[in-house]
Amino acid sequence: MKISICVVAYNEEKNLPVLLNCIKNQTYCHDKIEILLVDSMSNDNTRRLMNEFLETKNDFYQVKVLENPGRKLACGWNVALANYTGDAIVRIDAHATIPDDFVEKNIQILSKGEYACGGIRPNIIDDSTPWKENLLLAEQSMFGSSIASYRRSKKESYVKSIFHGAYRREIFNKIGFYNEQLGRTEDNEIHYRMRKAGFKIFYSPDIISYQHTRNTLKGMLKQKYGNGYWVSLTLKACPGCLSLFHFVPFFFVLGIIITTILSVVGFPVLSYIMWGTYWTVAVLMSFLAVKGQKKNMQQLFLPILFFLLHISYGIGSFVGIIKLPFWKYRKNFDNE
C-alpha cells in the first residue's frame, strides 16, 4: 500500500526539523511513502526547511512542497487532498513528533480492512522546566483538557474522532474535502461526515504520536479561547458533530454571570454553592494530576491554571454564541 504523509505548517521552524527527522526514520518502506509538506504562508524559515527536505528527498517515492494561500488548517488539508497520490493519507500536526513505527502501524490496521484509524496522542513538552511541567499536567488532566479517547484510552474500539489519523482514499472520494469555513473543529466535522457515510474510525492504543503542549500560559489560553470560539460557530455548520461536553466551559461562564447578578440583587446562595463546588473539584483534580509526579512549588498554582483554561475556553464559546446568528455559513467541502 502506498501512503501519503501530509504535514500542514505555519511558522514551525522550531519543531519542523524534529518532525522531518521522525519522518525520515519511518520503518515502512520509503519507496511506498509520499511526503506532502504544505506551507501556510509562513514568515519564518518553515518554507526553506521544507525545500531543503525536498532537495534531499531521502529515498521516498515522492516529496512535494505545496502552498496554502488560505492559511487555515482545513484549507491546507484540502491542498494535500487535491495533490496526494497514495492509496491512503495520514495527517500529522506540525507541532508533533511520531515514533519510527507510526506509519507502519497505521498501515497494518488499514491493511486489515479498516478505512480510517488512529491511536493515542499523549502531550509532551519541548524542554523540562517546572512551569512547563505544570502546563503539561493541566493539558494532560481530564479536568483541564478533554475526555477524548485518543488522549488516554487503552482499549481498541471504534470512536467518533481521532487526532493524527490515517484515511483510505475511498473516504474522501465519497464525502468530499474539509470544510474550509471552519477553524479548530474541521476534524470533528469531517469525522462526523465519515461516520454518516458509513465509515468506521478505528482506534488502536498501539499507534502512538505526540503533541507538543504550548510552552507559555499566553499561548495555551489563546488556544483554548480559539477552541471555544469555533465550537460555538460549529453549531451552525454541524451541531451533530459536537457533544454537551464541548459546552461545559460556556455554561461555567454563564453560571458566573448569572450567580454574580443574583448576588448583587441579594441572592448569593447559588454563587456560594457554585464556587465552593468548583474550587473543591479543582483542588481535588490538582492532587490527582500531581500524584506520582516530582513535586515543585509551582504545582500549587494548578487549581488557578485550571480556572484560567476553563474561563478562556468559556469566554471563547460565549463570544462565538453571540456571533453565531450573524455568521454567514455555506457548505464548501466538495472536491471539485
N, C-alpha and C positions, 0 to 999 in steps of 0.2 A: 504494500500500500504506500502510495506517495503522499506525504504530509506537507502542508504549508504552515510555517510558523509565522504569525503576524505579531508585530510589536508597533504600537502607535505611541509616539513620544512627543512631548513638548518640553523643551528646556531640561533635558535629563542628562546633561553632560557628566554629572557626578556619578550616577548609578548605571548609565548605559554600558560603559566598558565592562562592568561586572556581569551584567546580564548577557552581553555578547559573548563573553568568555564562557558563561554557562551553556550558551547555545553551541559554541564550538565543541564543548566536551560531551555532547549528547551521544549516547551509546547506540542509538538507532542509526542504521546505515545512512551516511551522509549523502550518498548519491540518490537517496529517495526523499531528501529533505529540501524543500524550497523555503527561502527566507524572504519575508516581505517586511521591510523597515519603512514605516510611514512617519514622515516628519510633519508636525502640525504648525509649520511656520515658526520654528524656534528662532530665538535671537541669541543663542549661545552656541556652543560647539557641537550640539547634537547632530546637525546635518553633516558636519565634517567627519564625525566619528562613524556615521552610517556609511559615508562614501569610502572611508578607509576600509571598513569591513567588506564593502562591495569589491574593492580592488584586490583584496587578498583572497576572497571567495571561500577559502578553507575547505575545498573539495566538495562543497554542497552541489546539489543538482542545479540550483539557480539561486541567485541573490538579486533582489530588486530594491531600489530605494525610490520611494514614491512620495508625492506631496499631498498634504491635506489642507487645501485652502479654507475649508470650512472650520478648521481648528477644533471643533467638538470631537469627543471620542467617537460618537456614533458616526460622524462623517468620516473619520479615519478608518473605522472598521469597514465602512462601505467601500472606501477606496481599495482596501485589501480584498474584499469580496468580489469586486469588479475585475481584479487582476490576478487572483491566485489560480494555479493550475493543478493543485493536488486533488486527491480523492477526498481529502478531509482537511480542515483547517483548525489550528489551535491558536487561541488568542492569549497573549501573555502581556500583563501590565508592565509598562516600562519601569515602574518603581517596584520591581520584584526580582527574585532570584529563583532558579529552578535546579533541582538535583540532576545529575548526569543521566539518570534513567527516566526522566519525566516524560519525554516524548515516547519512549519505548513502552512505558506502562499504559499510556493513553491508547497507543496502537493495539496493545494486547486486548483492551476492553472493546475497542471498535471492531477488531477482527472477530470477536465472538458474536457480532450481530447487533451491537448497540449503535444507536445513531448519534448520541451525544453523551459525553462523560466528563467527569472532573473529580477532584478529590479535596482533601483537607488543605486549608490555607492558613497556617499559623502566621502570626505577626512577629517581626524581628526588628531590631534597631541597628543603625549603621555602626555606631560605636557606643560602648557602655559608659554611661555616667549615671549617678544617682537619679538625676531628674529625668533623663531619657528612659531609664528603667521604670520610673514612676508612670510616665506616659504610656509605656508598653503595658504595664499592669492594668491601666484604665482601659486601653484598647482591647486587651485580651479578655477582660471581665465581661460576663454576660450582662451585668448591670450597666456597664459603661458603653457597651457597643451593640451586640446583636446576638440573637439566638439562632442565626442561620446555621444549617447543618454543616456547611463547608468550613466552619470555624473550629469545630471540635468533635463531631460525631465519629465514633469508632466502628460503625456498622455499615455494611454495604446496603444500599437502598436506592429507590427512585425518589428524586427530590424535585422541588419546584424551581430551584435555581442553583447555579454553580458559579465559581469565580473564574479561574483560568480553565476555560472549557475547550474541549475538542469536539468538532462537529463534522459529520459527513456532508458532502456536497448536496445530497438529496434534500436536506433540510431547507437550505436557502433557495434551492430551485423551486420548492413548493411554497414557502411562506414569504419570500422576498427578503429585503435587507433590513438594516436597523432603521429605526425612526429617528431622523436627524433633528427633529424638533425637541427631542428630549436630551437632558443633561443629567448625568449621575444615575438615572433609572432606565437607561436604554437596555441594560441587560435584563432587568425584571420584565420589561415589556416584551422583548423578543423571546424570552423563555416562556412567557405566557402564551404567545402565539405558537411556539413549538408544541406545547402541551395540547393546545386546542386543535392543532393539526394532526394529533395522534402520535407525536414523537415523545418517547420517554427519555428522561435525563437521568443517567446512571451515576451514582456517587460511590466511589471506592476510596476508603481511607489509605489504601496503599499508594495512591497517587498524591504526592506532596509537592506543594510550591509555597513560596514565602513572600509575604507582602511587607514592605518596609513601612513601619509606623512613622507618622510625621514627627520630625525632630524637635519641633517647638510647639508650645501651647497655642500660639497665634495660628500656626499652620493647621493644627488639629481642630481648633474652634472654627476656622474658616471652612474646613472640610465638612464638619458637622452641620454648619449653617446651610451650606450648599445642598447637602443630602436632604435636610428637612424641607428646604425650599422646593426642590424638584419632586420630592414625594408628593407634596400638595398639588403641584401643577399636573402631575401624572394622573390625578383623579379624573381630569377631563379626557385624557388620552386613553387610559386603560385602568379603570377602577378595579377590574378583576385581578390585576397583577399585584395588588397591594393587599396587606392584611391590617387588622386593627392594631397590631403591634407597631407598625410603622408610625402610628399617630399618638403613641403614648406620650412622647415629649410635648406634643402640641396640647394634649389635654392637661398636662402638668402646668404649662404656661397659662392656659385658660383658667385652671384652678387657682393659680396665684392671683390672677386679675380679679376673679370673682370673690375669692375669700378676702382679698385686700379691701375691695369695695364694701363687703359686708362688715368688715372690722371697723371701717371708717364710720359706718352708719350705726354702729353699736352692737353688732353680732359677730364677735371674734371667735366663737367656739369652733367653727369649721376650719378656721385658719390654724388654731392650735392643734387640731386633730391632723390636718394635712401635713404641717411642718414637723410635728412630732413623729408621725409615721415615716415621712421621707427621711429625716436625718437618722432615725433608728435603723432603717434599712440600709442607708448609705454607709453608716459606720459598720454594720454587720457585714456588708459586702466587701468593705475595705479589709476587714480582718480576714475574710476568706481569700481575698486577692493576694494578700501578703503571706498567707500560710505556706510554709516551706521555702520562702524566699529569704535571701540575705537581707537583714533589716538595716534601714537607714532612716535618719530623721525626716527626710522629705516624704516618706510614706505617710506621715501624719496629715499631709495635705490631700491625701487621696479622696476623702469624702467631698472636699471642696472641688477637686478636679472633676469628680463625677457630676456634681451640681453644675459646673460651668459647661460641661459637654451636653448635659440634658437641656440646659437653658438655651445654648447656642442652636441645637437642633430644633428645639421647640419654637424659638423665635423665627427661624428659617421657615418652619412649617406654617406659622401664623402669617408671615408675610406672603407666602405662597397662596394660602387660602384667600387672603384679601385680593390678591392679583388674579385669582382663578377666573372670576366672571369676565374679566377684561382681556384674558389671554386668547388670542386668535389661534386656533389649532386646526390643522388639517392633516390627514394621513399622507405620508410621503415615503413609504418604505418599499415601494415596488422596485424590483431590479429590472429597470427598463434597459 
